[in-house]
């Protein structure tokens, strides 16, 4: 997954890599949905320090 964005949102593009080959999202409707998903993922993601702690905890159990 790649999200190319810049100061002009209308020029943004997202590339998804499904099993049948890459798909480009570049219409405003497609990008609006994609931005919503990215926003939700960002809200749920751990911050960098918490991510490191989580990864280290898993590695210690292996």
N, C-alpha and C positions, 0 to 999 in steps of 0.2 A: 504494500500500500504506500502510495506517495501522494502527498498533498503539496502542490506548488502554489504558493500564494504570495501576494505582494501588496503594494499600496493601492492598487486598483482591483477591488474584489471581482469585477466583471471579467477579469483576465485569469482568474484562478482556474486551476485544473486539478482533478484528483484522478489518479490511476490506480485501479484495482487489479489484482492479479488472480482471477479465478482459474480453475483448472483448464478451461478452454482457451485461455490466452488473455492478454491485458484488455481492460475496458476503461475508456476515458469518460469521466464525468465533467462536462463543461457547461451545461445549461444552468441557468440560475436556479431552477426548481431542483435539479439534481444536487447542486452544490449546497443549497439550503438544507436539504435532508442530511447531506454528508457533514456539514458544519454542526448540525444538531447532534449527530452521533458523536462527533469529535468532542463537542462540549460536554456531553454526558460522560464520556470516557475520562476526560480531563478531570471532571469533578470527582470521579470515583478513584482515580489513580492515587497511589501513595506519593508523597514527596520524595526527592532523591535520598535523603537520609533514612527515611522509613523503609524505602525500597532496599537499600543496602543492608539494613538490619534484618529485614525479612529474608533476603537471599542468604545472608550468613547463617541465619537460624536454620534454614532448610539444609544448607551445605553441612552444618555440624551434625545433622541427623543421618546423613548418608554414610 
